[in-house]
């Protein structure tokens, strides 16, 4: 276990070492138990987190805000459109100024080519930790909750467990690539054999793929890419299937939708889940396009762990906040 996270940013999944992620998870389980017992755990009394949103949210906002209150502090919900950012407040000014008001700055900014840069520029100017509530490259707090959930269902030793990270069809909008990218970076560090499945136009960022291969090699885990969802799901322990936009191919929403619409058969149904092991779990960060991306019988069925996964956002984020902001 490694401590020493006080004052640190958490923007990329790899900002914390594997041992530091283990520390986060240990604390997350402790805080989850304390909440279960109704025991006070006011580790951040009088601390205030700024939550700056450039994009909508249900779980991220709810879990960060509730988490800060449960830790004895407060979270300020700030929508970018209600600020003076569009009138000239720069990233440096936001980092300097919010760094003087708040004890942490959490940001969601998923605009392609803009969000991650924004977070890093704020972090460079801020004297307090910057926490990534999702950008266009990473969703690291979602990934911590996912890892926590997998360990709860499959045991702490995940070596040789097969995890499928698959694209799935959705019709609502071109979703960011951040969830699959965080998963392929983090899961090989815990020994999981990751199979990434997507149609050819839905490639992930080349530097993220390189880092994922590097992690898999370093931690002696498998990492392969296939273009067939059914092939990928054979004997899987975990099927994590969600949509993302073909953003390396096009960022035009109409063209992206035309490409997506060719792959409506990339759909998670009971037949697909049956290809996995009998105790395979189905994961999705939500929101899902119900009965388009995944069948209700899967989302609400015996393999689904989506509500435990959503709950663990709360516990994992409380651990990160307590360790970085105390
Ligand atoms: N999974 C997730 O980040 O959910 P929200 O977009 O609702 O925050």
Boltz pocket constraint, residues with backbone or C-beta under 6 A from the ligand:
constraints:
  - pocket:
      binder: B
      contacts: [[A, 56], [A, 57], [A, 58], [A, 59], [A, 60], [A, 61], [A, 133], [A, 134], [A, 142], [A, 285], [A, 286], [A, 287]]
      max_distance: 6.0
